[in-house]
Amino acid sequence: MRVLNWSFLAAGIGVVATTSVRADHGPGTSGGGSSTQSAETLKPGKFSAELRLDYTEFEDLADSEIEAKAARAGDIDLLDRSFLETLSVSYGIAENFQVGLSIGLYQANRAREAEFDDTTGETEFATFDPDGITDLWLTGKWRFYRGPMGQLATFGGVKFPTGRHNVHNSEGERVEPAATAGTGAYDGMIGLAFSRYLTSRITMDVSGQYTIRGEADDFKLGDRIDGGVALAYRFNEDITKYPQFSVFGEANVRHLFKSQDDGANDPNTGGTVVFLSPGVRASFTRNVAFTVAPQIPVMQELNGEQLETKIKVNAALTFTF
């Protein structure tokens, strides 16, 4: 199956891992972006729990476009939209060090495969149900510098194959991990984050991370690189008074290397996507915050025949105690 499911790949690292290690910056702290990592860490003994929803809408294709893509690629995966609900919990182990875990529920609307038959010259369709629990990420973050120049932290994690990945379509064929809730493989991730107050109300977060994909059942999703920068402005002058409101602008880039099927690169996987995100955060109390942000794709350089993303929207409710 050839179309890359960008919303699922977010479940693999872009959403599940990032929410756990950044802990949404904590209500009333830096208030940076929704996907860019922060260098901040929870104080020792503090918990942060986040409930997050990621909605993805994919491009609409006419029947003739689907048939043409299937003929060029051999077969493609299609879906209209997807929903990813994620629960992330983080805990401050010691000064400048926290750990976290994240797991989610993935749901897709009208997931199906279009396969081109060389013999008849016709395109045949098969449906499948990829919905289910995602893989579990265990993560850690260590802030190794905090001073006049800002904050620096390194973070990393390991993904365990707890998610649903053994999925078959209506024709009895197995669905590849790029389109299911879990991958069946162990992954690893490492990254670096920088945060700084530019003024008393304006903050900046910058981060980059690399995900190493594992192999399962002779299939390996392509390794992934994520980068982001976020600028946030807090309207309240007094940081101790609630409620507080802030707005932010964020830019994120994701590069995915080609997947490998039985050791061979799949030419219809991988590529680079750039998102711009305006967002709003409301901190109702010191312990509760809500964030919402659309992610608008401004560049999509995808290899081969793949579905493009129309828009993504994420919303998160964060509790710190």
C-alpha positions as CSV (number, residue, x, y, z in Angstrom):
1,M,0.0,0.0,0.0
2,R,1.6,3.2,-1.2
3,V,0.0,6.3,0.2
4,L,1.6,7.6,3.3
5,N,-0.8,8.2,6.2
6,W,0.6,11.4,7.7
7,S,-1.9,11.5,10.5
8,F,-0.8,8.1,11.7
9,L,2.8,9.0,11.4
10,A,2.0,11.8,13.8
11,A,0.8,9.2,16.2
12,G,4.1,7.5,15.9
13,I,6.3,10.5,16.9
14,G,5.0,13.9,15.9
15,V,2.1,13.9,18.4
16,V,2.5,11.1,20.9
17,A,6.1,11.7,21.7
18,T,6.2,15.4,21.7
19,T,3.2,15.9,24.0
20,S,4.8,13.7,26.7
21,V,8.2,15.3,26.8
22,R,7.1,18.9,26.5
23,A,4.2,18.6,28.9
24,D,2.6,21.5,27.1
25,H,5.1,23.7,28.9
26,G,2.9,23.6,32.0
27,P,0.0,26.0,32.3
28,G,1.1,29.6,32.9
29,T,4.8,29.1,32.0
30,S,6.4,29.8,28.7
31,G,3.2,29.2,26.7
32,G,5.0,28.3,23.5
33,G,3.6,26.4,20.4
34,S,1.6,23.2,20.2
35,S,4.1,20.9,18.5
36,T,7.5,22.5,19.0
37,Q,9.4,21.1,22.0
38,S,10.2,23.3,25.0
39,A,13.4,23.1,27.1
40,E,11.4,23.5,30.3
41,T,11.0,20.7,32.7
42,L,8.5,19.9,35.5
43,K,9.5,20.7,39.1
44,P,10.4,17.6,41.2
45,G,7.2,15.9,42.4
46,K,5.0,17.6,39.9
47,F,2.7,15.8,37.5
48,S,1.3,17.0,34.1
49,A,-1.5,15.2,32.3
50,E,-2.6,16.2,28.8
51,L,-5.6,15.1,26.8
52,R,-5.1,16.0,23.1
53,L,-7.1,15.7,19.9
54,D,-5.5,15.8,16.5
55,Y,-7.8,16.1,13.5
56,T,-6.5,15.7,9.9
57,E,-8.4,16.3,6.7
58,F,-7.0,14.9,3.5
59,E,-7.3,16.0,-0.1
60,D,-10.4,15.1,-2.1
61,L,-9.7,13.1,-5.3
62,A,-12.0,12.5,-8.2
63,D,-12.4,8.9,-9.3
64,S,-10.3,9.6,-12.4
65,E,-7.5,10.9,-10.2
66,I,-7.6,7.8,-7.9
67,E,-7.5,5.5,-10.9
68,A,-4.5,7.4,-12.4
69,K,-2.6,7.3,-9.1
70,A,-3.3,3.6,-8.7
71,A,-2.1,2.9,-12.2
72,R,1.1,4.7,-11.6
73,A,1.8,3.3,-8.1
74,G,0.2,-0.1,-8.4
75,D,-2.0,0.5,-5.4
76,I,-2.7,3.4,-3.0
77,D,-4.3,3.9,0.4
78,L,-7.1,6.4,0.8
79,L,-9.0,8.0,3.7
80,D,-11.1,11.2,4.1
81,R,-10.1,12.3,7.6
82,S,-8.6,10.9,10.8
83,F,-8.8,11.6,14.5
84,L,-6.1,10.9,17.1
85,E,-6.9,11.2,20.8
86,T,-3.8,11.1,23.0
87,L,-3.3,10.8,26.7
88,S,0.2,12.0,28.0
89,V,1.4,12.0,31.5
90,S,4.7,13.5,32.7
91,Y,6.4,13.5,36.1
92,G,9.3,15.6,37.5
93,I,11.8,13.1,38.9
94,A,14.4,15.6,40.0
95,E,15.5,19.1,39.4
96,N,15.8,19.6,35.6
97,F,14.7,16.0,34.8
98,Q,11.3,14.6,33.9
99,V,9.9,11.3,32.5
100,G,6.6,10.7,30.6
101,L,4.5,8.2,28.7
102,S,1.9,8.7,25.9
103,I,-0.6,6.4,24.3
104,G,-3.5,7.2,22.0
105,L,-6.6,6.1,20.1
106,Y,-6.5,6.4,16.3
107,Q,-9.7,6.5,14.2
108,A,-10.0,6.9,10.4
109,N,-12.9,7.8,8.2
110,R,-13.4,5.7,4.9
111,A,-10.1,3.9,4.9
112,R,-9.7,2.0,1.7
113,E,-7.2,0.8,-0.9
114,A,-7.4,1.3,-4.7
115,E,-5.4,-1.4,-6.6
116,F,-4.7,-1.4,-10.3
117,D,-5.1,-4.7,-12.1
118,D,-2.6,-4.9,-15.0
119,T,-4.5,-7.7,-16.6
120,T,-7.9,-6.0,-16.8
121,G,-6.7,-2.4,-16.7
122,E,-9.3,-1.7,-14.0
123,T,-9.0,-0.3,-10.5
124,E,-10.4,-2.4,-7.7
125,F,-11.2,-1.2,-4.2
126,A,-10.9,-2.8,-0.8
127,T,-11.9,-1.4,2.6
128,F,-10.2,-1.8,5.9
129,D,-10.6,-0.7,9.5
130,P,-7.3,0.6,11.0
131,D,-8.9,2.0,14.2
132,G,-7.3,1.1,17.5
133,I,-4.9,1.8,20.3
134,T,-1.5,3.4,19.2
135,D,2.0,2.4,20.3
136,L,3.2,3.4,23.7
137,W,6.0,6.0,24.1
138,L,8.2,6.2,27.2
139,T,10.3,9.4,27.2
140,G,12.6,11.5,29.3
141,K,13.9,15.1,29.2
142,W,17.0,16.6,30.9
143,R,17.6,20.3,31.1
144,F,21.3,20.8,31.2
145,Y,21.5,24.6,31.0
146,R,19.4,27.4,32.5
147,G,20.9,30.8,32.5
148,P,20.9,34.3,30.9
149,M,20.9,32.9,27.4
150,G,17.8,30.8,28.0
151,Q,17.3,27.1,28.5
152,L,18.7,24.0,26.8
153,A,17.4,20.4,27.1
154,T,18.0,17.1,25.5
155,F,15.2,14.5,25.3
156,G,14.6,11.0,24.0
157,G,12.3,8.0,24.1
158,V,11.5,4.5,23.2
159,K,8.3,3.3,21.5
160,F,6.9,-0.1,22.3
161,P,4.7,-1.9,19.8
162,T,1.5,-2.0,21.9
163,G,-0.7,-0.6,19.1
164,R,-3.1,-2.5,16.7
165,H,-1.1,-3.4,13.6
166,N,-2.3,-6.8,12.4
167,V,-5.0,-5.4,10.1
168,H,-6.5,-7.0,7.0
169,N,-8.6,-5.5,4.3
170,S,-11.9,-6.8,2.9
171,E,-9.9,-8.9,0.4
172,G,-8.0,-10.6,3.2
173,E,-4.7,-8.8,2.4
174,R,-2.6,-7.4,5.2
175,V,-2.5,-3.6,5.6
176,E,0.9,-2.1,5.8
177,P,1.9,-0.3,9.1
178,A,1.9,3.1,7.5
179,A,-2.0,3.0,7.6
180,T,-2.6,1.3,11.0
181,A,-2.7,2.5,14.6
182,G,0.5,0.7,15.5
183,T,3.6,-0.4,13.6
184,G,4.5,-3.6,15.4
185,A,8.1,-2.3,15.8
186,Y,10.2,-0.7,18.4
187,D,11.4,2.9,17.6
188,G,13.8,5.3,19.2
189,M,13.9,9.1,19.3
190,I,16.4,11.8,20.4
191,G,16.3,15.6,20.2
192,L,17.4,19.0,21.5
193,A,15.3,21.9,22.6
194,F,16.0,25.6,23.3
195,S,13.7,28.1,25.1
196,R,14.1,31.7,26.0
197,Y,12.1,34.7,27.1
198,L,12.7,37.5,24.6
199,T,10.8,39.9,26.7
200,S,8.6,39.6,29.8
201,R,5.7,38.6,27.6
202,I,7.3,37.0,24.5
203,T,8.8,33.6,24.5
204,M,10.6,31.5,21.9
205,D,11.0,27.8,21.6
206,V,13.1,25.9,19.0
207,S,13.5,22.2,18.8
208,G,14.7,19.4,16.5
209,Q,14.4,15.6,16.8
210,Y,15.3,12.4,15.0
211,T,13.3,9.2,15.1
212,I,14.9,5.9,14.3
213,R,12.3,3.4,13.0
214,G,12.5,-0.3,13.8
215,E,11.6,-3.2,11.5
216,A,8.7,-5.7,11.9
217,D,7.4,-8.3,9.5
218,D,10.0,-7.3,6.8
219,F,8.6,-3.7,6.8
220,K,10.3,-0.6,8.1
221,L,8.8,2.9,8.1
222,G,11.2,5.6,7.1
223,D,13.2,7.4,9.7
224,R,11.9,10.9,10.5
225,I,13.3,14.3,11.2
226,D,11.1,17.0,12.9
227,G,12.0,20.7,13.5
228,G,10.0,23.6,14.9
229,V,10.1,27.2,16.0
230,A,7.4,28.9,18.0
231,L,6.9,32.5,19.2
232,A,4.3,33.3,21.8
233,Y,2.9,36.5,23.3
234,R,1.1,36.6,26.7
235,F,-1.5,39.3,27.1
236,N,-1.4,39.4,30.9
237,E,1.4,41.5,32.4
238,D,1.2,39.8,35.8
239,I,2.1,36.1,35.4
240,T,0.6,35.3,38.8
241,K,-3.0,36.4,37.9
242,Y,-5.5,34.1,36.2
243,P,-7.1,33.6,33.8
244,Q,-4.2,34.2,31.3
245,F,-4.4,34.3,27.6
246,S,-1.7,34.1,24.9
247,V,-1.3,33.7,21.2
248,F,1.5,32.0,19.2
249,G,2.8,31.5,15.8
250,E,4.6,28.3,14.9
251,A,6.4,26.7,12.0
252,N,7.1,23.0,11.8
253,V,8.9,20.9,9.2
254,R,8.8,17.1,8.9
255,H,11.0,15.0,6.7
256,L,10.3,11.3,6.3
257,F,12.7,9.0,4.6
258,K,11.4,6.3,2.3
259,S,9.9,3.1,3.9
260,Q,11.4,-0.2,3.1
261,D,9.4,-3.3,2.2
262,D,11.4,-6.5,2.3
263,G,14.6,-4.5,2.2
264,A,13.7,-2.4,-0.9
265,N,12.8,1.3,-0.8
266,D,9.2,2.1,-1.6
267,P,9.3,5.0,-4.1
268,N,5.8,6.2,-3.0
269,T,6.7,7.0,0.6
270,G,8.6,9.8,2.3
271,G,8.9,13.4,1.6
272,T,8.9,16.8,3.3
273,V,6.0,18.8,4.7
274,V,6.1,22.4,6.2
275,F,3.2,23.6,8.5
276,L,2.4,27.1,9.7
277,S,0.2,27.3,12.8
278,P,-1.5,30.3,14.5
279,G,-2.7,29.3,18.0
280,V,-4.4,30.4,21.2
281,R,-3.7,29.3,24.8
282,A,-5.9,30.0,27.8
283,S,-4.6,29.2,31.3
284,F,-7.7,29.2,33.5
285,T,-5.8,28.6,36.7
286,R,-2.3,27.7,37.7
287,N,-3.2,24.1,37.1
288,V,-5.5,24.0,34.0
289,A,-4.8,25.2,30.4
290,F,-6.4,24.8,27.0
291,T,-4.7,25.2,23.6
292,V,-6.1,25.1,20.1
293,A,-4.2,25.5,16.8
294,P,-4.8,24.8,13.1
295,Q,-1.8,23.5,11.2
296,I,-1.8,24.7,7.6
297,P,0.5,22.9,5.1
298,V,2.4,25.5,3.0
299,M,4.7,23.0,1.3
300,Q,4.3,19.3,0.5
301,E,7.1,17.7,-1.4
302,L,6.0,14.0,-1.3
303,N,7.7,11.2,-3.2
304,G,5.6,9.3,-5.8
305,E,1.9,8.9,-5.4
306,Q,0.6,10.0,-2.0
307,L,-2.3,11.8,-0.4
308,E,-1.7,15.4,0.5
309,T,-3.0,17.0,3.7
310,K,-5.6,19.8,3.5
311,I,-5.4,20.9,7.1
312,K,-4.7,19.7,10.6
313,V,-6.2,21.0,13.8
314,N,-5.1,20.1,17.3
315,A,-6.6,20.9,20.7
316,A,-5.2,20.1,24.1
317,L,-6.4,20.3,27.7
318,T,-3.6,20.2,30.2
319,F,-3.6,19.6,34.0
320,T,-0.6,20.2,36.3
321,F,-0.6,19.2,39.9
